[in-house]
């Protein structure tokens, strides 16, 4: 059985490659939002004037660290997707 002939026209972008770029953009958006939320939770106790509210937000620093680490993880996943060699 002979092999099929080599394609003569260049490959055109398909819906799946467009969906891949959309998924990449959404992953980048998640990364940026998580980093902003994490930094906001971690830094906001220094700018809040009410001592009661400042204590409440300071006690939720674990949530801020989690969001920050999650955002960095999403950023690394985005970088790996973008920098991978394309076929």
C-alpha positions in Angstrom: 0.0 0.0 0.0 1.6 3.3 -1.1 1.9 6.3 1.2 -0.4 9.3 0.5 1.0 12.2 -1.4 2.6 15.2 0.3 0.2 18.2 0.6 0.6 20.9 -2.0 -1.1 23.8 -0.3 -0.1 25.4 3.1 -2.0 24.6 6.2 -4.7 27.1 7.1 -5.7 27.9 10.7 -8.6 25.7 11.8 -11.2 26.3 14.5 -9.2 24.2 16.9 -6.1 26.4 16.6 -8.3 29.5 17.1 -9.8 27.9 20.2 -6.3 27.2 21.5 -5.4 30.9 21.3 -8.7 31.8 23.0 -8.0 29.3 25.8 -4.5 30.7 26.1 -5.9 34.2 26.5 -8.4 33.0 29.1 -5.6 31.4 31.0 -3.6 34.6 31.0 -6.6 36.5 32.2 -7.1 34.0 35.1 -3.4 34.4 36.0 -3.5 38.2 36.1 -6.8 38.3 38.0 -5.6 35.8 40.6 -2.3 37.7 41.1 -4.2 41.0 41.5 -6.6 39.5 44.0 -3.8 37.9 46.0 -1.8 41.1 46.1 -4.9 43.1 47.0 -5.7 40.8 50.0 -2.1 40.8 51.2 -1.4 44.6 50.8 -4.8 46.0 51.8 -4.5 45.7 55.6 -1.8 48.4 55.4 -4.2 50.9 53.8 -7.3 50.2 55.9 -7.8 52.7 58.6 -10.4 50.8 60.7 -8.6 48.5 63.2 -11.5 46.0 63.2 -11.6 45.7 59.5 -7.8 45.7 59.3 -7.7 42.7 61.6 -10.4 40.8 59.6 -8.5 41.3 56.3 -5.2 40.5 58.0 -6.5 37.2 59.2 -7.4 36.2 55.6 -3.8 36.4 54.4 -3.8 32.7 53.7 -6.4 33.3 51.0 -4.2 36.0 49.6 -1.2 33.8 49.4 -3.3 31.0 47.8 -4.6 33.4 45.2 -1.1 34.7 44.5 0.4 31.2 44.1 -2.5 30.1 42.0 -2.0 33.1 39.7 1.7 32.4 39.4 0.9 28.8 38.5 -1.6 29.9 35.8 1.1 32.3 34.5 3.6 29.4 34.3 1.1 27.3 32.5 0.4 30.1 30.1 4.1 30.6 29.4 4.6 26.8 28.8 1.7 26.8 26.3 2.9 29.9 24.4 6.6 28.9 24.3 6.0 25.2 23.3 7.2 24.4 19.8 4.4 24.4 17.3 4.1 21.5 14.8 
